[in-house]
């Protein structure tokens, strides 16, 4: 079993919304084989709590605008260190970069296929983020290996 085309489409919409709000190190793992509850885990990093909140809001707005799709559940808003949006087949994790490094979700799912999100490289931003802020930031965002940068 693999992720449905619909789940991939939703993950790509969410990833693009996150990317447009300066989400980094965006990875989508096809978890449909080991999990019955979801097809895709989309994982996004942000370098501060305010940006975590802005990315989450942008994802919600985009999915409502395009598909009238609202999350079944939203968790972690209080501190904006790790916010989860559950869309059924697609579960979005927006994490502060420190939480991302600590919990290393993509390492848990390293045996799962990585979905090409069709995003530009993180290098294309040219903004004020530190080069040392995020692991693997110089790798293509849509094709990064699920094992992360070691």
C-alpha positions in Angstrom: 0.0 0.0 0.0 1.2 3.5 -0.7 -0.1 7.0 -0.1 -3.1 8.0 -2.3 -2.8 10.6 -5.0 -5.3 12.7 -3.0 -3.1 12.6 0.1 0.0 13.5 -2.0 -1.9 16.4 -3.5 -3.0 17.7 0.0 0.6 17.3 1.3 2.0 19.3 -1.6 -0.5 22.1 -1.0 0.3 22.2 2.7 4.1 22.0 1.9 3.8 24.9 -0.6 1.9 27.0 2.0 4.6 26.2 4.6 7.4 27.0 2.1 5.8 30.4 1.2 5.8 31.3 4.9 9.5 30.3 5.2 9.0 26.8 6.5 12.3 24.9 6.2 13.6 21.4 5.9 10.2 20.2 4.6 9.9 16.4 4.3 6.9 14.2 3.6 7.1 10.5 4.6 4.8 7.9 3.2 3.7 6.2 6.4 0.8 4.2 4.8 2.6 0.9 5.1 3.4 0.9 8.8 0.4 3.0 9.9 -3.3 2.4 9.3 -4.3 5.9 10.6 -2.5 8.1 8.0 -0.8 8.0 4.6 1.6 10.9 5.0 3.5 12.7 7.7 4.5 16.1 6.6 7.2 17.6 8.8 8.2 21.3 8.7 10.7 23.3 10.7 10.6 27.0 11.8 13.3 28.9 13.6 11.0 30.6 16.2 7.6 30.2 17.8 5.9 33.0 16.0 6.9 31.5 12.7 5.6 28.1 13.8 2.2 29.8 14.3 2.3 31.7 11.0 3.1 28.5 9.1 0.3 26.6 10.8 -2.1 29.4 10.0 -1.0 29.5 6.3 -1.4 25.8 5.9 -4.9 25.9 7.4 -5.9 28.9 5.2 -4.6 27.3 2.0 -6.4 24.0 2.6 -9.6 25.8 3.4 -9.3 28.1 0.4 -8.5 25.3 -2.1 -10.4 22.3 -0.8 -12.6 23.7 2.0 -10.6 21.2 4.1 -10.3 21.8 7.9 -8.2 19.8 10.3 -9.9 17.1 12.2 -7.7 18.0 15.1 -5.1 20.7 16.0 -2.7 20.3 18.9 0.2 22.2 20.4 -1.0 25.8 20.0 -0.2 26.9 23.5 3.6 27.3 23.1 4.0 27.0 19.3 7.0 24.7 19.6 5.3 21.7 17.9 1.9 22.0 16.3 0.1 19.1 14.8 -2.6 19.4 12.2 -4.5 16.2 11.5 -6.2 16.0 8.1 -6.9 12.3 8.3 -4.7 10.9 5.6 -2.2 13.7 6.0 -0.8 14.7 9.4 1.3 17.9 9.5 3.9 18.5 12.1 5.2 22.0 12.3 8.1 22.1 14.7 10.5 24.7 16.1 13.9 23.6 14.8 15.1 22.6 18.3 12.1 20.2 18.7 12.8 18.9 15.2 16.3 18.1 16.1 15.4 16.6 19.5 12.5 14.4 18.4 13.9 13.6 14.8 10.6 12.2 13.5 12.0 11.5 10.1 14.5 9.1 11.7 11.6 7.2 13.3 10.2 6.8 9.8 13.5 6.4 8.0 12.4 3.1 6.3 9.4 4.9 4.7 9.5 6.4 1.2 10.0 10.1 0.9 7.5 11.9 -1.3 8.7 14.5 -3.7 6.9 17.7 -2.8 8.1 19.6 -5.9 9.5 22.5 -3.9 12.5 24.7 -4.7 15.7 24.4 -2.6 15.7 26.1 0.8 18.7 28.1 -0.5 16.3 30.1 -2.7 15.1 32.2 0.2 18.2 34.4 0.7 16.7 35.7 4.0 18.1 36.3 7.4 18.0 32.7 8.8 21.3 31.5 10.1 23.0 28.8 8.0 23.4 26.7 11.2 19.7 27.0 12.2 18.5 23.9 10.5 19.9 20.5 9.6 20.0 19.7 5.9 18.9 23.1 4.8 21.0 23.0 1.7 19.4 19.8 0.4 16.4 19.9 -1.9 13.3 20.3 0.3 11.2 17.9 -1.7 13.7 15.1 -2.2 15.6 15.0 1.1 16.3 11.6 2.5 14.1 10.7 5.5 17.1 9.8 7.6 18.1 13.4 7.9 21.6 14.8 7.9 24.1 13.0 10.1 
